[in-house]
């Protein structure tokens, strides 16, 4: 059998396979989902935290400096996701994905995003400027953006034996990832309107009772969405 015919056969087999779906009460791991035809449905808030300007870092800094900064960002982000009850299920270069379940998932994810913003501005940026000459010489500002959306998503296992992982099918996963790509100076946490309407008071208003979020229009999948952005960081 040629490679072409083998791949054609595999595609046809996959297209004919019906999923065996079940409802999930916890965030699934790869081992929880059957590779052949498994699917787990969850209602969850997805947070993508993305380091901004990593291409500029790679261009201006030694590779080891870039690696240390990305590691620091992912370390802080992962710890804050876990602190707020989230589960980390994916790393993609300089980006991490956290999944939150439960009644407070929207508030927990949005507060986490604001704390990641604080950690970048108040810990990683000054530490990098002090430690690395290339950061100082090139006046590099380390910034990030977190995108959050909530909704029904399916976890499906994809790949082949010994080389596979979960993929997340649903708008909440793809929209939160897209929001993490936004680059507006000063605004580092973006949430969907679906997330915003279910925020608790502590996640929506500051200590003076002022709303920390402002609405904006956002184009996604040929539709206009209302999203909310915040430039209010939060100390962990």
C-alpha positions as CSV (number, residue, x, y, z in Angstrom):
1,X,0.0,0.0,0.0
2,X,1.4,3.4,-1.0
3,X,1.6,6.3,1.5
4,X,-1.1,8.1,-0.5
5,X,-3.6,5.2,-0.4
6,X,-2.9,4.6,3.3
7,X,-3.6,8.2,4.2
8,X,-6.7,8.2,2.1
9,X,-7.9,5.1,3.9
10,X,-7.2,6.6,7.3
11,X,-9.1,9.8,6.4
12,X,-12.1,7.8,5.2
13,X,-12.0,5.7,8.4
14,X,-11.9,8.8,10.6
15,X,-14.7,10.4,8.7
16,X,-16.9,7.3,9.1
17,X,-16.2,7.0,12.9
18,X,-19.0,8.1,15.2
19,X,-18.0,9.7,18.5
20,X,-18.9,8.0,21.8
21,X,-19.6,11.2,23.8
22,X,-20.1,11.5,27.5
23,X,-20.6,14.4,29.9
24,X,-17.6,15.4,31.9
25,X,-17.6,16.6,35.5
26,X,-13.9,17.3,35.7
27,X,-11.5,18.7,33.1
28,X,-10.4,15.6,31.2
29,X,-6.8,14.5,30.7
30,X,-5.5,12.8,27.5
31,X,-5.8,9.4,29.2
32,X,-9.5,10.1,30.0
33,X,-10.5,10.2,26.3
34,X,-10.5,7.2,24.1
35,X,-8.2,7.7,21.1
36,X,-10.5,5.8,18.7
37,X,-13.7,7.7,19.1
38,X,-13.9,9.3,22.6
39,X,-15.4,12.8,23.3
40,X,-16.0,14.5,26.6
41,X,-18.5,17.4,26.8
42,X,-17.9,20.1,29.4
43,X,-19.2,23.6,30.2
44,X,-16.1,25.6,31.0
45,X,-14.4,28.9,31.0
46,X,-11.2,28.9,28.8
47,X,-8.3,31.3,29.5
48,X,-5.5,31.7,27.1
49,X,-2.5,33.7,28.4
50,X,-0.1,34.9,25.6
51,X,3.2,36.6,25.9
52,X,3.2,39.6,23.6
53,X,6.2,40.5,21.4
54,X,8.2,37.3,21.7
55,X,9.4,37.7,18.1
56,X,11.0,40.9,19.1
57,X,12.5,39.2,22.1
58,X,14.0,36.5,19.9
59,X,15.4,39.1,17.5
60,X,16.9,41.5,20.1
61,X,18.0,39.1,22.9
62,X,20.2,36.0,23.2
63,X,18.2,32.8,22.9
64,X,18.8,32.0,26.6
65,X,17.4,35.3,27.7
66,X,14.3,34.8,25.5
67,X,13.9,31.3,26.9
68,X,14.2,32.5,30.5
69,X,11.6,35.2,30.0
70,X,9.1,32.8,28.4
71,X,9.7,30.2,31.1
72,X,9.1,32.9,33.8
73,X,5.8,34.0,32.1
74,X,4.5,30.4,31.7
75,X,5.6,29.6,35.3
76,X,3.7,32.5,36.8
77,X,0.7,32.0,34.6
78,X,0.5,28.3,35.3
79,X,0.7,28.8,39.1
80,X,-2.0,31.5,39.0
81,X,-4.3,29.3,36.9
82,X,-3.9,26.5,39.4
83,X,-4.3,29.0,42.3
84,X,-7.8,30.0,41.0
85,X,-8.9,26.4,40.5
86,X,-8.1,26.0,36.9
87,X,-6.5,23.1,35.1
88,X,-3.7,23.6,32.6
89,X,-4.1,21.5,29.5
90,X,-2.0,23.0,26.8
91,X,1.2,24.9,26.1
92,X,1.9,26.4,22.7
93,X,5.2,28.2,22.4
94,X,4.7,31.3,24.7
95,X,1.1,30.6,25.4
96,X,-0.7,28.6,28.0
97,X,-4.4,27.4,28.2
98,X,-6.3,27.1,31.5
99,X,-9.8,25.6,31.9
100,X,-12.1,26.5,34.8
101,X,-15.2,24.6,35.9
102,X,-17.8,25.3,38.6
103,X,-20.2,28.1,39.5
104,X,-17.4,30.7,39.9
105,X,-15.5,29.8,36.7
106,X,-16.0,33.1,35.0
107,X,-15.0,35.2,37.9
108,X,-12.0,32.9,38.7
109,X,-10.7,33.0,35.2
110,X,-11.1,36.8,34.8
111,X,-9.4,37.5,38.2
112,X,-6.6,35.1,37.2
113,X,-6.1,37.0,33.9
114,X,-5.8,40.3,35.8
115,X,-3.3,38.7,38.2
116,X,-1.2,37.4,35.3
117,X,-1.2,41.0,34.0
118,X,0.1,42.2,37.4
119,X,2.8,39.5,37.5
120,X,4.1,40.5,34.1
121,X,4.2,44.3,34.9
122,X,5.3,44.2,38.5
123,X,7.5,41.1,38.7
124,X,8.7,39.8,35.3
125,X,9.4,43.2,33.6
126,X,11.5,44.8,36.4
127,X,13.3,41.5,37.0
128,X,14.2,41.1,33.4
129,X,15.3,44.8,33.0
130,X,17.6,44.3,36.1
131,X,19.0,41.0,35.0
132,X,19.4,41.3,31.2
133,X,21.4,43.9,29.4
134,X,19.7,43.2,26.1
135,X,16.3,44.1,27.6
136,X,17.7,47.4,28.9
137,X,19.6,48.3,25.7
138,X,16.6,47.7,23.5
139,X,14.1,49.2,25.9
140,X,11.9,46.1,25.6
141,X,8.6,46.2,27.5
142,X,7.4,42.7,28.3
143,X,3.6,42.5,28.0
144,X,0.9,39.9,27.7
145,X,-2.7,39.4,26.9
146,X,-5.3,37.0,28.4
147,X,-8.4,36.0,26.5
148,X,-11.4,34.4,28.2
149,X,-14.6,32.9,27.0
150,X,-17.1,30.4,28.4
151,X,-19.4,27.8,26.8
152,X,-19.9,24.1,25.9
153,X,-16.8,22.5,24.5
154,X,-15.9,18.9,23.5
155,X,-12.5,17.4,24.2
156,X,-11.5,15.0,21.5
157,X,-8.2,13.0,21.3
158,X,-6.3,13.3,18.1
159,X,-3.1,11.9,16.6
160,X,-1.7,8.4,16.6
161,X,-0.6,5.9,19.2
162,X,2.2,7.4,21.4
163,X,1.8,10.7,19.5
164,X,-1.5,12.3,20.4
165,X,-3.2,15.0,22.5
166,X,-6.5,16.5,23.3
167,X,-8.1,19.1,20.9
168,X,-10.9,21.3,22.1
169,X,-13.9,21.8,19.9
170,X,-16.1,24.7,20.6
171,X,-16.3,28.5,20.4
172,X,-15.1,29.1,23.9
173,X,-11.8,27.5,23.2
174,X,-11.2,29.2,19.8
175,X,-12.6,32.6,20.8
176,X,-10.5,32.9,24.0
177,X,-7.4,32.0,22.0
178,X,-8.3,34.8,19.5
179,X,-8.8,37.3,22.2
180,X,-5.3,36.6,23.6
181,X,-3.9,37.9,20.3
182,X,-5.3,41.4,20.9
183,X,-2.6,44.0,21.3
184,X,-4.0,47.3,22.8
185,X,-1.6,49.3,24.9
186,X,-2.5,49.0,28.5
187,X,-5.4,46.5,28.1
188,X,-4.2,43.0,28.9
189,X,-7.4,41.1,29.8
190,X,-10.2,40.5,27.4
191,X,-13.4,38.6,28.1
192,X,-16.5,37.6,26.1
193,X,-19.9,39.1,26.8
194,X,-20.9,35.6,27.9
195,X,-18.2,35.7,30.5
196,X,-18.9,39.3,31.6
197,X,-22.6,38.7,32.3
198,X,-21.8,36.0,34.8
199,X,-19.0,37.8,36.7
200,X,-19.4,38.2,40.5
201,X,-19.2,41.7,42.0
202,X,-15.6,41.2,43.1
203,X,-14.6,40.4,39.5
204,X,-16.5,43.3,38.0
205,X,-16.1,46.3,40.3
206,X,-13.1,47.8,42.1
207,X,-13.0,48.7,45.7
208,X,-14.7,52.1,44.9
209,X,-17.6,50.4,43.1
210,X,-16.3,51.4,39.7
211,X,-16.8,48.9,36.8
212,X,-13.3,47.7,35.8
213,X,-14.5,46.6,32.3
214,X,-15.4,48.5,29.1
215,X,-17.1,47.1,26.1
216,X,-15.7,46.9,22.6
217,X,-16.7,45.4,19.3
218,X,-14.7,42.5,18.0
219,X,-14.9,40.7,14.7
220,X,-14.7,36.9,14.9
221,X,-15.8,34.2,12.3
222,X,-17.5,36.9,10.2
223,X,-19.6,38.1,13.1
224,X,-19.4,41.1,15.3
225,X,-19.0,40.2,19.0
226,X,-19.2,42.5,22.1
227,X,-16.2,41.9,24.3
228,X,-15.0,43.6,27.5
229,X,-11.5,44.7,28.2
230,X,-9.8,45.8,31.4
231,X,-6.6,47.6,32.2
232,X,-7.0,46.9,35.9
233,X,-4.4,44.4,37.1
234,X,-4.7,42.6,40.5
235,X,-2.0,41.7,43.0
236,X,-2.2,38.0,43.7
